[in-house]
Amino acid sequence: MTAESFYGSIPVFRGFTSLMDPALYAPLPDDWSIGVGDIVDSTKAIAAQRYKAVNMAGAAVIAAVTNALEGREFPFVFGGDGASFAVAPDDLGRAREALAATATWVREDLDLKMRVALVPVSAIRAQGLDVRVARFGPSANLSYAMFSGGGLAWADAAMKRGEFAVNEAPAGTQPDLSGLSCRFEVMPAARGLILSVLVMPVRGADPSAFRKVIEDVIHLVERSPDGGRPVPPQGPPLTWPSQGLDYEARTKRGGPLVVRRARVLAYTLFVYLIMRFDLNIGGFVPNVYKRQVVENSDFRKYDDGLRMILDCTPQLERALSDRLAAAARDGIVRYGLYPQDAAMMTCFTPSALRSDHVHFIDGARGGYASAATALKAMMA
């Protein structure tokens, strides 16, 4: 079964509050594989304030595989310092090459180490776990994959043990990262703070009890204005030259870095002027694009656990903390919360004329990786 025939057949659900409904999730075909990638020692990179580099590396996995599959839709999830996805057998070879090239690029251009792996779904099911996927539509423009069944978490742990590893491509190999950028500036909290939230089930916990905790958390958040979305209604701030200029130059192929920087500098000035003065050019309407950026922002997701980047009040932070602390005492969840003053966005826009461009959100001062560190501390 191809990715398009399987993944495209899953109905898109709209209300995030129904996230934990098992009926929304379809089991992946047994002959598919799970791809995983993450930054080794991301906490050290974050301590060195290399947030943008870490996020760029995680998003690069998705960009490289998407471009290798020629834009065909497949399920993926961005995790801040890494990413996970699922591919059909026909796409496995291309995905492997894209992962290998991305690991090389991350080391050579971002000075970070990325481990990558491809795990057969059949190997996950042999452990008594599953990989089930749903499609959540944050807007009418696109959908994001949600994963359940415990298989993604197991694949990630297996990768960290060195199993199912994909070796780096030869030095100098560059993946196709067309469309990957981080031109927007950070987005300061408007309601008090930006909160990174990570909630995972305790092994052996009652699934219905875990579902109730997640639903309680989502209902608390839904009462917040705009569901806690950290992207301003008018879109993220844009300046020129952008802070992400060097990273975007490094995604380009061909020529010395100084030449690629000059090209990106010129092109981003052109884009900045179009956006700044609201100029409609060649079918591109800045106000429509900005609205889609807000609507398409990926600030909440589920991949065997709940991940959210919220712009929230101190009162909401306390309410979430109290509910999760109670659930942890009851042996239902492990969780990490990390407050900071801003959020950041990494963009993958293969075409600005289409409405399905994706925008990955993380905390701008540590984000998901710091929430994961808090979660690990709870387990110690």
Secondary structure, DSSP 4 states (H G I P E B T S, - for coil): --HHHHHTTSPEE--GGGTT-GGG-EEPPTT-EEEEEEETTHHHHHHTT-HHHHHHHHHHHHHHHHHHTTT----EEE-SSEEEEEE-GGGHHHHHHHHHHHHHHHHHHH---EEEEEEEHHHHHTTT-B-EEEEEEEETTEEEEEEESBHHHHHHHHHHTTTTB-PPPPTT-----TTEE--BPPEE-SSSEEEEEEEEEPTT--HHHHHHHHHHHHHHHHTSGGGG--S-TT---B-SS-TTHHHHHHHS-SS-HHHHHHHHHHHHHHHHHHHHTT--BTTB-HHHHHHHHHHHEE-EEEBSSEEEEEEE-HHHHHHHHHHHHHHHHTTSEEEEEEEESEEEEEEE-S-TTSS--EEEEEETTSHHHHHHHHHHHHH-
